[in-house]
Amino acid sequence: MTEERNLNGRKAIVTGGSQGLGHAIAERLARSGAAITVVDLPTKADHLPADWEVAAIDLASETAQDDLKSLADRLGMVDVVVANAGVVPPWRNFDELDAKEWRHVMAVNVWGVAATIGAFTASLEMSGHGSAIVMASLNGYRAHPKQALYTASKHAVIGLMRAAALDLGPRGIRVNALAPGPVATEALVARVRKRHRSGGPDPDAALAAYAAETALGKLVTVEDVANVAYFLASNESAGITGAVFPVEAGLA
């Protein structure tokens, strides 16, 4: 069966698109015909397809907003913006929170999303069917022990999405959020292994426990998340904005 290429002729920006969920989303949009530009750290973008454009931008830097605006000016009309880049900090007790770490995570996870959407607002408006998709999390509406910083940042992302949907709707731009639960990416597996070395559960047992908590009895895949991103990027979701889409096999 040939996959529909109904994003032919459209431009898509994916921040943090060199690995993990961002890379899977970029691949899914590319398979449907979109021209891809990945925004990521310069050290992470040397393995991407030759026909993808790469913009080396550090979203935590003081120049991030200006760098994003320069990219938007150069690209002109853009149809899809996926604000995916994010940082998952180490687990910490509430009395062990670190101010420097807090500022860095908030800069990437929250300001990075706001700056990305703001920089590309005019480009999305030119499209006439612009879609902005932000990467929230299960932690955007739930909390877990020792994850105060990550939880706060993802709650903020959902708030940003809802505000942006109201502000940008009159300009023909839709804004929605993906909220994955645990996904067995390389990054998640690495974090589970690190916790195991610090006295946490065996990695296989930890991943099995995550799966057992879901209604479907399994972890979602990167492809599951990417397929929902494709839906939100396409005209099939033309009547949807300001919504959060949980992709977590039934944890909520």
Beta strands, then each sheet from edge to edge (+ up, - down):
strand 1: 11-15
strand 2: 35-40
strand 3: 53-56
strand 4: 80-83
strand 5: 131-135
strand 6: 174-180
strand 7: 244-247
sheet 1: 3+ 2+ 1+ 4+ 5+ 6+ 7+
end
